[in-house]
Amino acid sequence: MAVRQGRLPPRSTAGSSSAALDVASDPGVASASELVLLRQRIADLSADNAILKSDFILAKARLADVTAVCDGLKAASRKGRATDARLWRSAIAAGCAAEAVLRESLREAEEAWHERQRGTTLARLLESGARQRLGVTLQCWRSVAAKSRAVEASAERASLRSRVCELERQLQEASARAEVERRMAEERGACLEQERGALACRLEQAAREKEALHRALQLGLGRGHAAAGEAQHLRSQLEASERERLRTSLCAREALAAQRSVQRRAPLCAPVLPPAACGAILTAGGAMIPLEGPPASRYQVSFSLEP
């Protein structure tokens, strides 16, 4: 940003009509409007930084939500496996109960067979047929139960595996997006911090230069006041010397007029002055005042106005 160059307007000091002060500003000093713009730029950068921070917080919240969903799916998978295990245990328990019933029936049949081992061939055939049917039934039931459980478990495992893979993929994508957004937010925050530091340095430099200009202005004003006081003192001295000269000239004229009046009244009795006193008169205070005119026309007397 370019810095405006200018010159302060001249200030006139009190008591002096000709004293003026021109203080040139430093080319590196920023004006008040540019300082306001810099402060507004800092406020805008701070607002952008707050927006980026809020976006980063929202991304973290989204990542937490996705992680919670994945954890819930994993928990559901574990719960499904627990349900499968519970069903498997219940089926095993039912099979064990049926096997116990069948074993009890077999035991009863064996007891009956032991009791009727001397019976007819029909009883033996019935017993052997019952045993065969019981074995076939148990084998079929076990195979069907195993197959159904295997099919259900494999289908559920496949669906859960695909769902977990999809959720893991979504989680990885969300993590990658969150990481990219976090890096971009950190880079933008670093850039904003650097720009903020540079603007703060410029503000401090402008404040220091403004203070230096203020001190220079105060020093110039002090010098102007001193010069005005000295000029006033010289003017008063000149006025006093002029008044003294006028008073001396007036006294000389009055003495000359008095001397001429005395000469007109008594021209023959005027004593001759000594050569050292020619061209001067003695005032009432006893001072010798020189007279104007050529030496040939100087006929003065020494007199005193004292009583």
Secondary structure by P-SEA (a helix, b strand, c coil): cbbbbbbcccccccccccbbbbbbcccccccaaaaaaaaaaaaaaaaaaaaaaaaaaaaaaaaaaaaaaaaaaaaaaaaaaaaaaaaaaaaaaaaaaaaaaaaaaaaaaaaaaaaaccccaaaaaaaaaaaaaaaaaaaaaaaaaaaaaaaaaaaaaaaaaaaaaaaaaaaaaaaaaaaaaaaaaaaaaaaaaaaaaaaaaaaaaaaaaaaaaaaaaaaaaaaaaaaaaaaaaaaaaaaaaaaaaaaaaaaaaaaaaaaaaaaaaccccccccccccccccccccbbbbbbbccccccbbbbbbccc
